[in-house]
Amino acid sequence: MQWRRLWQPRKGLFWMMLGFNALSSVCTWAMRALPLNTVGLLLLAFIALLNVGFGLLAAWQLMRDEPQAPSRESPPAP
């Protein structure tokens, strides 16, 4: 597998993967930093795990797809 297949900023799935990973990090920070009761901790843990799962699914899909080559269309002839 080639890790550079993950870097596909032209695809929305790439940005969704980054968003899921960022939201998971925010959830884990909130679990440690904020004084939450048990229900709040469990809810944030569940959301963080869902985001990790969705981020992994997005990464797996990006690894399966071929990266889009930049289009090299010539300008129209006059």
mmCIF file of the N, C-alpha and C atoms, coordinates in Angstrom:
data_MODEL
# 
_entry.id   MODEL 
# 
loop_
_atom_site.group_PDB 
_atom_site.id 
_atom_site.type_symbol 
_atom_site.label_atom_id 
_atom_site.label_alt_id 
_atom_site.label_comp_id 
_atom_site.label_asym_id 
_atom_site.label_entity_id 
_atom_site.label_seq_id 
_atom_site.pdbx_PDB_ins_code 
_atom_site.Cartn_x 
_atom_site.Cartn_y 
_atom_site.Cartn_z 
_atom_site.occupancy 
_atom_site.B_iso_or_equiv 
_atom_site.pdbx_formal_charge 
_atom_site.auth_seq_id 
_atom_site.auth_comp_id 
_atom_site.auth_asym_id 
_atom_site.auth_atom_id 
_atom_site.pdbx_PDB_model_num 
ATOM 1   N N  . MET A 1 1  ? 0.828   -1.182 0.000   1.00 0.00 ? 1  MET A N  1 
ATOM 2   C CA . MET A 1 1  ? 0.000   0.000  0.000   1.00 0.00 ? 1  MET A CA 1 
ATOM 3   C C  . MET A 1 1  ? 0.870   1.241  0.000   1.00 0.00 ? 1  MET A C  1 
ATOM 4   N N  . GLN A 1 2  ? 0.374   2.250  -0.657  1.00 0.00 ? 2  GLN A N  1 
ATOM 5   C CA . GLN A 1 2  ? 1.101   3.504  -0.713  1.00 0.00 ? 2  GLN A CA 1 
ATOM 6   C C  . GLN A 1 2  ? 0.358   4.535  0.136   1.00 0.00 ? 2  GLN A C  1 
ATOM 7   N N  . TRP A 1 3  ? 1.062   5.101  1.111   1.00 0.00 ? 3  TRP A N  1 
ATOM 8   C CA . TRP A 1 3  ? 0.438   6.048  2.031   1.00 0.00 ? 3  TRP A CA 1 
ATOM 9   C C  . TRP A 1 3  ? 0.083   7.353  1.344   1.00 0.00 ? 3  TRP A C  1 
ATOM 10  N N  . ARG A 1 4  ? 0.710   7.661  0.218   1.00 0.00 ? 4  ARG A N  1 
ATOM 11  C CA . ARG A 1 4  ? 0.391   8.921  -0.451  1.00 0.00 ? 4  ARG A CA 1 
ATOM 12  C C  . ARG A 1 4  ? -1.010  8.901  -1.052  1.00 0.00 ? 4  ARG A C  1 
ATOM 13  N N  . ARG A 1 5  ? -1.638  7.736  -1.101  1.00 0.00 ? 5  ARG A N  1 
ATOM 14  C CA . ARG A 1 5  ? -3.017  7.679  -1.566  1.00 0.00 ? 5  ARG A CA 1 
ATOM 15  C C  . ARG A 1 5  ? -3.970  8.364  -0.600  1.00 0.00 ? 5  ARG A C  1 
ATOM 16  N N  . LEU A 1 6  ? -3.561  8.499  0.648   1.00 0.00 ? 6  LEU A N  1 
ATOM 17  C CA . LEU A 1 6  ? -4.407  9.204  1.616   1.00 0.00 ? 6  LEU A CA 1 
ATOM 18  C C  . LEU A 1 6  ? -4.489  10.694 1.311   1.00 0.00 ? 6  LEU A C  1 
ATOM 19  N N  . TRP A 1 7  ? -3.419  11.250 0.742   1.00 0.00 ? 7  TRP A N  1 
ATOM 20  C CA . TRP A 1 7  ? -3.374  12.690 0.471   1.00 0.00 ? 7  TRP A CA 1 
ATOM 21  C C  . TRP A 1 7  ? -4.072  12.977 -0.855  1.00 0.00 ? 7  TRP A C  1 
ATOM 22  N N  . GLN A 1 8  ? -5.374  13.244 -0.762  1.00 0.00 ? 8  GLN A N  1 
ATOM 23  C CA . GLN A 1 8  ? -6.179  13.569 -1.937  1.00 0.00 ? 8  GLN A CA 1 
ATOM 24  C C  . GLN A 1 8  ? -7.067  14.766 -1.605  1.00 0.00 ? 8  GLN A C  1 
ATOM 25  N N  . PRO A 1 9  ? -6.462  15.962 -1.486  1.00 0.00 ? 9  PRO A N  1 
ATOM 26  C CA . PRO A 1 9  ? -7.235  17.127 -1.037  1.00 0.00 ? 9  PRO A CA 1 
ATOM 27  C C  . PRO A 1 9  ? -8.342  17.564 -1.992  1.00 0.00 ? 9  PRO A C  1 
ATOM 28  N N  . ARG A 1 10 ? -8.368  17.027 -3.189  1.00 0.00 ? 10 ARG A N  1 
ATOM 29  C CA . ARG A 1 10 ? -9.444  17.389 -4.121  1.00 0.00 ? 10 ARG A CA 1 
ATOM 30  C C  . ARG A 1 10 ? -10.724 16.613 -3.854  1.00 0.00 ? 10 ARG A C  1 
ATOM 31  N N  . LYS A 1 11 ? -10.637 15.585 -3.018  1.00 0.00 ? 11 LYS A N  1 
ATOM 32  C CA . LYS A 1 11 ? -11.813 14.767 -2.706  1.00 0.00 ? 11 LYS A CA 1 
ATOM 33  C C  . LYS A 1 11 ? -12.407 15.200 -1.374  1.00 0.00 ? 11 LYS A C  1 
ATOM 34  N N  . GLY A 1 12 ? -13.720 15.239 -1.318  1.00 0.00 ? 12 GLY A N  1 
ATOM 35  C CA . GLY A 1 12 ? -14.396 15.583 -0.082  1.00 0.00 ? 12 GLY A CA 1 
ATOM 36  C C  . GLY A 1 12 ? -14.178 14.556 1.013   1.00 0.00 ? 12 GLY A C  1 
ATOM 37  N N  . LEU A 1 13 ? -13.974 13.307 0.622   1.00 0.00 ? 13 LEU A N  1 
ATOM 38  C CA . LEU A 1 13 ? -13.750 12.236 1.590   1.00 0.00 ? 13 LEU A CA 1 
ATOM 39  C C  . LEU A 1 13 ? -12.469 12.466 2.391   1.00 0.00 ? 13 LEU A C  1 
ATOM 40  N N  . PHE A 1 14 ? -11.477 13.064 1.774   1.00 0.00 ? 14 PHE A N  1 
ATOM 41  C CA . PHE A 1 14 ? -10.231 13.401 2.464   1.00 0.00 ? 14 PHE A CA 1 
ATOM 42  C C  . PHE A 1 14 ? -10.506 14.384 3.593   1.00 0.00 ? 14 PHE A C  1 
ATOM 43  N N  . TRP A 1 15 ? -11.295 15.409 3.300   1.00 0.00 ? 15 TRP A N  1 
ATOM 44  C CA . TRP A 1 15 ? -11.602 16.423 4.304   1.00 0.00 ? 15 TRP A CA 1 
ATOM 45  C C  . TRP A 1 15 ? -12.519 15.868 5.386   1.00 0.00 ? 15 TRP A C  1 
ATOM 46  N N  . MET A 1 16 ? -13.398 14.943 5.015   1.00 0.00 ? 16 MET A N  1 
ATOM 47  C CA . MET A 1 16 ? -14.232 14.293 6.024   1.00 0.00 ? 16 MET A CA 1 
ATOM 48  C C  . MET A 1 16 ? -13.373 13.463 6.973   1.00 0.00 ? 16 MET A C  1 
ATOM 49  N N  . MET A 1 17 ? -12.374 12.761 6.432   1.00 0.00 ? 17 MET A N  1 
ATOM 50  C CA . MET A 1 17 ? -11.470 11.974 7.259   1.00 0.00 ? 17 MET A CA 1 
ATOM 51  C C  . MET A 1 17 ? -10.748 12.875 8.260   1.00 0.00 ? 17 MET A C  1 
ATOM 52  N N  . LEU A 1 18 ? -10.253 14.013 7.795   1.00 0.00 ? 18 LEU A N  1 
ATOM 53  C CA . LEU A 1 18 ? -9.575  14.941 8.700   1.00 0.00 ? 18 LEU A CA 1 
ATOM 54  C C  . LEU A 1 18 ? -10.534 15.499 9.744   1.00 0.00 ? 18 LEU A C  1 
ATOM 55  N N  . GLY A 1 19 ? -11.762 15.785 9.333   1.00 0.00 ? 19 GLY A N  1 
ATOM 56  C CA . GLY A 1 19 ? -12.755 16.293 10.272  1.00 0.00 ? 19 GLY A CA 1 
ATOM 57  C C  . GLY A 1 19 ? -13.109 15.271 11.344  1.00 0.00 ? 19 GLY A C  1 
ATOM 58  N N  . PHE A 1 20 ? -13.286 14.021 10.942  1.00 0.00 ? 20 PHE A N  1 
ATOM 59  C CA . PHE A 1 20 ? -13.577 12.969 11.912  1.00 0.00 ? 20 PHE A CA 1 
ATOM 60  C C  . PHE A 1 20 ? -12.438 12.823 12.921  1.00 0.00 ? 20 PHE A C  1 
ATOM 61  N N  . ASN A 1 21 ? -11.210 12.855 12.431  1.00 0.00 ? 21 ASN A N  1 
ATOM 62  C CA . ASN A 1 21 ? -10.069 12.712 13.326  1.00 0.00 ? 21 ASN A CA 1 
ATOM 63  C C  . ASN A 1 21 ? -9.941  13.912 14.262  1.00 0.00 ? 21 ASN A C  1 
ATOM 64  N N  . ALA A 1 22 ? -10.206 15.100 13.758  1.00 0.00 ? 22 ALA A N  1 
ATOM 65  C CA . ALA A 1 22 ? -10.136 16.290 14.607  1.00 0.00 ? 22 ALA A CA 1 
ATOM 66  C C  . ALA A 1 22 ? -11.236 16.261 15.673  1.00 0.00 ? 22 ALA A C  1 
ATOM 67  N N  . LEU A 1 23 ? -12.443 15.878 15.284  1.00 0.00 ? 23 LEU A N  1 
ATOM 68  C CA . LEU A 1 23 ? -13.538 15.822 16.245  1.00 0.00 ? 23 LEU A CA 1 
ATOM 69  C C  . LEU A 1 23 ? -13.286 14.751 17.305  1.00 0.00 ? 23 LEU A C  1 
ATOM 70  N N  . SER A 1 24 ? -12.675 13.659 16.929  1.00 0.00 ? 24 SER A N  1 
ATOM 71  C CA . SER A 1 24 ? -12.319 12.629 17.897  1.00 0.00 ? 24 SER A CA 1 
ATOM 72  C C  . SER A 1 24 ? -11.305 13.163 18.897  1.00 0.00 ? 24 SER A C  1 
ATOM 73  N N  . SER A 1 25 ? -10.353 13.931 18.429  1.00 0.00 ? 25 SER A N  1 
ATOM 74  C CA . SER A 1 25 ? -9.361  14.523 19.328  1.00 0.00 ? 25 SER A CA 1 
ATOM 75  C C  . SER A 1 25 ? -10.005 15.520 20.283  1.00 0.00 ? 25 SER A C  1 
ATOM 76  N N  . VAL A 1 26 ? -10.949 16.303 19.785  1.00 0.00 ? 26 VAL A N  1 
ATOM 77  C CA . VAL A 1 26 ? -11.654 17.262 20.638  1.00 0.00 ? 26 VAL A CA 1 
ATOM 78  C C  . VAL A 1 26 ? -12.460 16.522 21.705  1.00 0.00 ? 26 VAL A C  1 
ATOM 79  N N  . CYS A 1 27 ? -13.097 15.429 21.324  1.00 0.00 ? 27 CYS A N  1 
ATOM 80  C CA . CYS A 1 27 ? -13.877 14.646 22.291  1.00 0.00 ? 27 CYS A CA 1 
ATOM 81  C C  . CYS A 1 27 ? -12.987 14.064 23.380  1.00 0.00 ? 27 CYS A C  1 
ATOM 82  N N  . THR A 1 28 ? -11.840 13.524 23.010  1.00 0.00 ? 28 THR A N  1 
ATOM 83  C CA . THR A 1 28 ? -10.962 12.950 24.025  1.00 0.00 ? 28 THR A CA 1 
ATOM 84  C C  . THR A 1 28 ? -10.369 14.036 24.912  1.00 0.00 ? 28 THR A C  1 
ATOM 85  N N  . TRP A 1 29 ? -10.087 15.212 24.359  1.00 0.00 ? 29 TRP A N  1 
ATOM 86  C CA . TRP A 1 29 ? -9.622  16.321 25.191  1.00 0.00 ? 29 TRP A CA 1 
ATOM 87  C C  . TRP A 1 29 ? -10.706 16.715 26.191  1.00 0.00 ? 29 TRP A C  1 
ATOM 88  N N  . ALA A 1 30 ? -11.955 16.807 25.721  1.00 0.00 ? 30 ALA A N  1 
ATOM 89  C CA . ALA A 1 30 ? -13.057 17.198 26.596  1.00 0.00 ? 30 ALA A CA 1 
ATOM 90  C C  . ALA A 1 30 ? -13.271 16.172 27.703  1.00 0.00 ? 30 ALA A C  1 
ATOM 91  N N  . MET A 1 31 ? -13.073 14.909 27.400  1.00 0.00 ? 31 MET A N  1 
ATOM 92  C CA . MET A 1 31 ? -13.236 13.874 28.423  1.00 0.00 ? 31 MET A CA 1 
ATOM 93  C C  . MET A 1 31 ? -12.221 14.031 29.543  1.00 0.00 ? 31 MET A C  1 
ATOM 94  N N  . ARG A 1 32 ? -11.037 14.495 29.199  1.00 0.00 ? 32 ARG A N  1 
ATOM 95  C CA . ARG A 1 32 ? -9.992  14.650 30.218  1.00 0.00 ? 32 ARG A CA 1 
ATOM 96  C C  . ARG A 1 32 ? -10.056 15.999 30.909  1.00 0.00 ? 32 ARG A C  1 
ATOM 97  N N  . ALA A 1 33 ? -10.448 17.041 30.200  1.00 0.00 ? 33 ALA A N  1 
ATOM 98  C CA . ALA A 1 33 ? -10.338 18.397 30.735  1.00 0.00 ? 33 ALA A CA 1 
ATOM 99  C C  . ALA A 1 33 ? -11.596 18.876 31.459  1.00 0.00 ? 33 ALA A C  1 
ATOM 100 N N  . LEU A 1 34 ? -12.759 18.426 31.046  1.00 0.00 ? 34 LEU A N  1 
ATOM 101 C CA . LEU A 1 34 ? -14.000 18.942 31.617  1.00 0.00 ? 34 LEU A CA 1 
ATOM 102 C C  . LEU A 1 34 ? -14.519 18.036 32.731  1.00 0.00 ? 34 LEU A C  1 
ATOM 103 N N  . PRO A 1 35 ? -15.103 18.638 33.754  1.00 0.00 ? 35 PRO A N  1 
ATOM 104 C CA . PRO A 1 35 ? -15.684 17.826 34.833  1.00 0.00 ? 35 PRO A CA 1 
ATOM 105 C C  . PRO A 1 35 ? -17.062 17.294 34.413  1.00 0.00 ? 35 PRO A C  1 
ATOM 106 N N  . LEU A 1 36 ? -17.096 16.097 33.887  1.00 0.00 ? 36 LEU A N  1 
ATOM 107 C CA . LEU A 1 36 ? -18.335 15.509 33.390  1.00 0.00 ? 36 LEU A CA 1 
ATOM 108 C C  . LEU A 1 36 ? -18.782 14.368 34.302  1.00 0.00 ? 36 LEU A C  1 
ATOM 109 N N  . ASN A 1 37 ? -20.087 14.153 34.326  1.00 0.00 ? 37 ASN A N  1 
ATOM 110 C CA . ASN A 1 37 ? -20.594 12.995 35.071  1.00 0.00 ? 37 ASN A CA 1 
ATOM 111 C C  . ASN A 1 37 ? -20.430 11.742 34.200  1.00 0.00 ? 37 ASN A C  1 
ATOM 112 N N  . THR A 1 38 ? -20.867 10.626 34.699  1.00 0.00 ? 38 THR A N  1 
ATOM 113 C CA . THR A 1 38 ? -20.667 9.353  34.013  1.00 0.00 ? 38 THR A CA 1 
ATOM 114 C C  . THR A 1 38 ? -21.377 9.316  32.663  1.00 0.00 ? 38 THR A C  1 
ATOM 115 N N  . VAL A 1 39 ? -22.587 9.848  32.620  1.00 0.00 ? 39 VAL A N  1 
ATOM 116 C CA . VAL A 1 39 ? -23.334 9.845  31.357  1.00 0.00 ? 39 VAL A CA 1 
ATOM 117 C C  . VAL A 1 39 ? -22.618 10.700 30.313  1.00 0.00 ? 39 VAL A C  1 
ATOM 118 N N  . GLY A 1 40 ? -22.116 11.854 30.719  1.00 0.00 ? 40 GLY A N  1 
ATOM 119 C CA . GLY A 1 40 ? -21.374 12.713 29.794  1.00 0.00 ? 40 GLY A CA 1 
ATOM 120 C C  . GLY A 1 40 ? -20.109 12.057 29.284  1.00 0.00 ? 40 GLY A C  1 
ATOM 121 N N  . LEU A 1 41 ? -19.383 11.394 30.182  1.00 0.00 ? 41 LEU A N  1 
ATOM 122 C CA . LEU A 1 41 ? -18.165 10.692 29.762  1.00 0.00 ? 41 LEU A CA 1 
ATOM 123 C C  . LEU A 1 41 ? -18.473 9.569  28.781  1.00 0.00 ? 41 LEU A C  1 
ATOM 124 N N  . LEU A 1 42 ? -19.507 8.798  29.082  1.00 0.00 ? 42 LEU A N  1 
ATOM 125 C CA . LEU A 1 42 ? -19.868 7.700  28.184  1.00 0.00 ? 42 LEU A CA 1 
ATOM 126 C C  . LEU A 1 42 ? -20.337 8.217  26.830  1.00 0.00 ? 42 LEU A C  1 
ATOM 127 N N  . LEU A 1 43 ? -21.088 9.304  26.827  1.00 0.00 ? 43 LEU A N  1 
ATOM 128 C CA . LEU A 1 43 ? -21.565 9.884  25.564  1.00 0.00 ? 43 LEU A CA 1 
ATOM 129 C C  . LEU A 1 43 ? -20.397 10.384 24.721  1.00 0.00 ? 43 LEU A C  1 
ATOM 130 N N  . LEU A 1 44 ? -19.483 11.112 25.350  1.00 0.00 ? 44 LEU A N  1 
ATOM 131 C CA . LEU A 1 44 ? -18.318 11.601 24.598  1.00 0.00 ? 44 LEU A CA 1 
ATOM 132 C C  . LEU A 1 44 ? -17.420 10.455 24.133  1.00 0.00 ? 44 LEU A C  1 
ATOM 133 N N  . ALA A 1 45 ? -17.274 9.435  24.948  1.00 0.00 ? 45 ALA A N  1 
ATOM 134 C CA . ALA A 1 45 ? -16.469 8.281  24.539  1.00 0.00 ? 45 ALA A CA 1 
ATOM 135 C C  . ALA A 1 45 ? -17.102 7.584  23.340  1.00 0.00 ? 45 ALA A C  1 
ATOM 136 N N  . PHE A 1 46 ? -18.428 7.448  23.358  1.00 0.00 ? 46 PHE A N  1 
ATOM 137 C CA . PHE A 1 46 ? -19.131 6.824  22.235  1.00 0.00 ? 46 PHE A CA 1 
ATOM 138 C C  . PHE A 1 46 ? -18.964 7.650  20.963  1.00 0.00 ? 46 PHE A C  1 
ATOM 139 N N  . ILE A 1 47 ? -19.104 8.970  21.075  1.00 0.00 ? 47 ILE A N  1 
ATOM 140 C CA . ILE A 1 47 ? -18.940 9.846  19.900  1.00 0.00 ? 47 ILE A CA 1 
ATOM 141 C C  . ILE A 1 47 ? -17.499 9.782  19.396  1.00 0.00 ? 47 ILE A C  1 
ATOM 142 N N  . ALA A 1 48 ? -16.528 9.780  20.301  1.00 0.00 ? 48 ALA A N  1 
ATOM 143 C CA . ALA A 1 48 ? -15.123 9.702  19.890  1.00 0.00 ? 48 ALA A CA 1 
ATOM 144 C C  . ALA A 1 48 ? -14.829 8.391  19.167  1.00 0.00 ? 48 ALA A C  1 
ATOM 145 N N  . LEU A 1 49 ? -15.371 7.290  19.676  1.00 0.00 ? 49 LEU A N  1 
ATOM 146 C CA . LEU A 1 49 ? -15.150 5.999  19.013  1.00 0.00 ? 49 LEU A CA 1 
ATOM 147 C C  . LEU A 1 49 ? -15.839 5.932  17.656  1.00 0.00 ? 49 LEU A C  1 
ATOM 148 N N  . LEU A 1 50 ? -17.032 6.516  17.554  1.00 0.00 ? 50 LEU A N  1 
ATOM 149 C CA . LEU A 1 50 ? -17.693 6.576  16.246  1.00 0.00 ? 50 LEU A CA 1 
ATOM 150 C C  . LEU A 1 50 ? -16.869 7.377  15.247  1.00 0.00 ? 50 LEU A C  1 
ATOM 151 N N  . ASN A 1 51 ? -16.316 8.504  15.704  1.00 0.00 ? 51 ASN A N  1 
ATOM 152 C CA . ASN A 1 51 ? -15.500 9.318  14.806  1.00 0.00 ? 51 ASN A CA 1 
ATOM 153 C C  . ASN A 1 51 ? -14.242 8.588  14.372  1.00 0.00 ? 51 ASN A C  1 
ATOM 154 N N  . VAL A 1 52 ? -13.631 7.831  15.279  1.00 0.00 ? 52 VAL A N  1 
ATOM 155 C CA . VAL A 1 52 ? -12.458 7.040  14.902  1.00 0.00 ? 52 VAL A CA 1 
ATOM 156 C C  . VAL A 1 52 ? -12.848 6.013  13.839  1.00 0.00 ? 52 VAL A C  1 
ATOM 157 N N  . GLY A 1 53 ? -13.979 5.340  14.049  1.00 0.00 ? 53 GLY A N  1 
ATOM 158 C CA . GLY A 1 53 ? -14.436 4.344  13.079  1.00 0.00 ? 53 GLY A CA 1 
ATOM 159 C C  . GLY A 1 53 ? -14.725 4.955  11.718  1.00 0.00 ? 53 GLY A C  1 
ATOM 160 N N  . PHE A 1 54 ? -15.428 6.095  11.710  1.00 0.00 ? 54 PHE A N  1 
ATOM 161 C CA . PHE A 1 54 ? -15.728 6.749  10.434  1.00 0.00 ? 54 PHE A CA 1 
ATOM 162 C C  . PHE A 1 54 ? -14.460 7.275  9.766   1.00 0.00 ? 54 PHE A C  1 
ATOM 163 N N  . GLY A 1 55 ? -13.510 7.766  10.550  1.00 0.00 ? 55 GLY A N  1 
ATOM 164 C CA . GLY A 1 55 ? -12.231 8.215  9.989   1.00 0.00 ? 55 GLY A CA 1 
ATOM 165 C C  . GLY A 1 55 ? -11.456 7.071  9.369   1.00 0.00 ? 55 GLY A C  1 
ATOM 166 N N  . LEU A 1 56 ? -11.484 5.902  10.031  1.00 0.00 ? 56 LEU A N  1 
ATOM 167 C CA . LEU A 1 56 ? -10.804 4.730  9.463   1.00 0.00 ? 56 LEU A CA 1 
ATOM 168 C C  . LEU A 1 56 ? -11.488 4.246  8.188   1.00 0.00 ? 56 LEU A C  1 
ATOM 169 N N  . LEU A 1 57 ? -12.819 4.285  8.172   1.00 0.00 ? 57 LEU A N  1 
ATOM 170 C CA . LEU A 1 57 ? -13.532 3.905  6.948   1.00 0.00 ? 57 LEU A CA 1 
ATOM 171 C C  . LEU A 1 57 ? -13.212 4.854  5.797   1.00 0.00 ? 57 LEU A C  1 
ATOM 172 N N  . ALA A 1 58 ? -13.147 6.141  6.087   1.00 0.00 ? 58 ALA A N  1 
ATOM 173 C CA . ALA A 1 58 ? -12.807 7.117  5.044   1.00 0.00 ? 58 ALA A CA 1 
ATOM 174 C C  . ALA A 1 58 ? -11.380 6.891  4.548   1.00 0.00 ? 58 ALA A C  1 
ATOM 175 N N  . ALA A 1 59 ? -10.454 6.625  5.465   1.00 0.00 ? 59 ALA A N  1 
ATOM 176 C CA . ALA A 1 59 ? -9.067  6.365  5.055   1.00 0.00 ? 59 ALA A CA 1 
ATOM 177 C C  . ALA A 1 59 ? -8.980  5.099  4.216   1.00 0.00 ? 59 ALA A C  1 
ATOM 178 N N  . TRP A 1 60 ? -9.716  4.068  4.604   1.00 0.00 ? 60 TRP A N  1 
ATOM 179 C CA . TRP A 1 60 ? -9.713  2.821  3.841   1.00 0.00 ? 60 TRP A CA 1 
ATOM 180 C C  . TRP A 1 60 ? -10.247 3.053  2.426   1.00 0.00 ? 60 TRP A C  1 
ATOM 181 N N  . GLN A 1 61 ? -11.305 3.849  2.303   1.00 0.00 ? 61 GLN A N  1 
ATOM 182 C CA . GLN A 1 61 ? -11.862 4.143  0.987   1.00 0.00 ? 61 GLN A CA 1 
ATOM 183 C C  . GLN A 1 61 ? -10.867 4.939  0.138   1.00 0.00 ? 61 GLN A C  1 
ATOM 184 N N  . LEU A 1 62 ? -10.178 5.883  0.749   1.00 0.00 ? 62 LEU A N  1 
ATOM 185 C CA . LEU A 1 62 ? -9.174  6.651  0.009   1.00 0.00 ? 62 LEU A CA 1 
ATOM 186 C C  . LEU A 1 62 ? -8.010  5.766  -0.432  1.00 0.00 ? 62 LEU A C  1 
ATOM 187 N N  . MET A 1 63 ? -7.643  4.798  0.391   1.00 0.00 ? 63 MET A N  1 
ATOM 188 C CA . MET A 1 63 ? -6.541  3.901  0.023   1.00 0.00 ? 63 MET A CA 1 
ATOM 189 C C  . MET A 1 63 ? -6.945  2.973  -1.121  1.00 0.00 ? 63 MET A C  1 
ATOM 190 N N  . ARG A 1 64 ? -8.223  2.640  -1.194  1.00 0.00 ? 64 ARG A N  1 
ATOM 191 C CA . ARG A 1 64 ? -8.705  1.763  -2.264  1.00 0.00 ? 64 ARG A CA 1 
ATOM 192 C C  . ARG A 1 64 ? -8.773  2.485  -3.604  1.00 0.00 ? 64 ARG A C  1 
ATOM 193 N N  . ASP A 1 65 ? -9.168  3.752  -3.598  1.00 0.00 ? 65 ASP A N  1 
ATOM 194 C CA . ASP A 1 65 ? -9.337  4.514  -4.835  1.00 0.00 ? 65 ASP A CA 1 
ATOM 195 C C  . ASP A 1 65 ? -7.993  5.016  -5.343  1.00 0.00 ? 65 ASP A C  1 
ATOM 196 N N  . GLU A 1 66 ? -7.901  5.095  -6.650  1.00 0.00 ? 66 GLU A N  1 
ATOM 197 C CA . GLU A 1 66 ? -6.727  5.698  -7.265  1.00 0.00 ? 66 GLU A CA 1 
ATOM 198 C C  . GLU A 1 66 ? -6.816  7.211  -7.127  1.00 0.00 ? 66 GLU A C  1 
ATOM 199 N N  . PRO A 1 67 ? -5.691  7.892  -6.852  1.00 0.00 ? 67 PRO A N  1 
ATOM 200 C CA . PRO A 1 67 ? -5.737  9.348  -6.782  1.00 0.00 ? 67 PRO A CA 1 
ATOM 201 C C  . PRO A 1 67 ? -6.041  9.943  -8.148  1.00 0.00 ? 67 PRO A C  1 
ATOM 202 N N  . GLN A 1 68 ? -6.759  11.047 -8.137  1.00 0.00 ? 68 GLN A N  1 
ATOM 203 C CA . GLN A 1 68 ? -7.095  11.714 -9.388  1.00 0.00 ? 68 GLN A CA 1 
ATOM 204 C C  . GLN A 1 68 ? -5.870  12.466 -9.903  1.00 0.00 ? 68 GLN A C  1 
ATOM 205 N N  . ALA A 1 69 ? -5.550  12.225 -11.169 1.00 0.00 ? 69 ALA A N  1 
ATOM 206 C CA . ALA A 1 69 ? -4.438  12.958 -11.775 1.00 0.00 ? 69 ALA A CA 1 
ATOM 207 C C  . ALA A 1 69 ? -4.931  14.343 -12.153 1.00 0.00 ? 69 ALA A C  1 
ATOM 208 N N  . PRO A 1 70 ? -4.066  15.362 -11.994 1.00 0.00 ? 70 PRO A N  1 
ATOM 209 C CA . PRO A 1 70 ? -4.492  16.693 -12.405 1.00 0.00 ? 70 PRO A CA 1 
ATOM 210 C C  . PRO A 1 70 ? -4.768  16.724 -13.903 1.00 0.00 ? 70 PRO A C  1 
ATOM 211 N N  . SER A 1 71 ? -5.839  17.356 -14.277 1.00 0.00 ? 71 SER A N  1 
ATOM 212 C CA . SER A 1 71 ? -6.193  17.405 -15.704 1.00 0.00 ? 71 SER A CA 1 
ATOM 213 C C  . SER A 1 71 ? -5.216  18.298 -16.455 1.00 0.00 ? 71 SER A C  1 
ATOM 214 N N  . ARG A 1 72 ? -4.777  17.805 -17.570 1.00 0.00 ? 72 ARG A N  1 
ATOM 215 C CA . ARG A 1 72 ? -3.835  18.568 -18.405 1.00 0.00 ? 72 ARG A CA 1 
ATOM 216 C C  . ARG A 1 72 ? -4.457  18.826 -19.759 1.00 0.00 ? 72 ARG A C  1 
ATOM 217 N N  . GLU A 1 73 ? -5.622  19.437 -19.696 1.00 0.00 ? 73 GLU A N  1 
ATOM 218 C CA . GLU A 1 73 ? -6.301  19.747 -20.958 1.00 0.00 ? 73 GLU A CA 1 
ATOM 219 C C  . GLU A 1 73 ? -5.652  20.940 -21.609 1.00 0.00 ? 73 GLU A C  1 
ATOM 220 N N  . SER A 1 74 ? -5.498  20.874 -22.908 1.00 0.00 ? 74 SER A N  1 
ATOM 221 C CA . SER A 1 74 ? -4.930  22.001 -23.621 1.00 0.00 ? 74 SER A CA 1 
ATOM 222 C C  . SER A 1 74 ? -6.022  23.030 -23.861 1.00 0.00 ? 74 SER A C  1 
ATOM 223 N N  . PRO A 1 75 ? -5.648  24.293 -23.937 1.00 0.00 ? 75 PRO A N  1 
ATOM 224 C CA . PRO A 1 75 ? -6.663  25.316 -24.200 1.00 0.00 ? 75 PRO A CA 1 
ATOM 225 C C  . PRO A 1 75 ? -7.272  25.125 -25.582 1.00 0.00 ? 75 PRO A C  1 
ATOM 226 N N  . PRO A 1 76 ? -8.497  25.540 -25.766 1.00 0.00 ? 76 PRO A N  1 
ATOM 227 C CA . PRO A 1 76 ? -9.127  25.353 -27.074 1.00 0.00 ? 76 PRO A CA 1 
ATOM 228 C C  . PRO A 1 76 ? -8.403  26.115 -28.166 1.00 0.00 ? 76 PRO A C  1 
ATOM 229 N N  . ALA A 1 77 ? -8.362  25.498 -29.329 1.00 0.00 ? 77 ALA A N  1 
ATOM 230 C CA . ALA A 1 77 ? -7.695  26.127 -30.479 1.00 0.00 ? 77 ALA A CA 1 
ATOM 231 C C  . ALA A 1 77 ? -8.540  27.287 -30.985 1.00 0.00 ? 77 ALA A C  1 
ATOM 232 N N  . PRO A 1 78 ? -7.885  28.380 -31.395 1.00 0.00 ? 78 PRO A N  1 
ATOM 233 C CA . PRO A 1 78 ? -8.656  29.542 -31.902 1.00 0.00 ? 78 PRO A CA 1 
ATOM 234 C C  . PRO A 1 78 ? -9.266  29.300 -33.242 1.00 0.00 ? 78 PRO A C  1 
# 
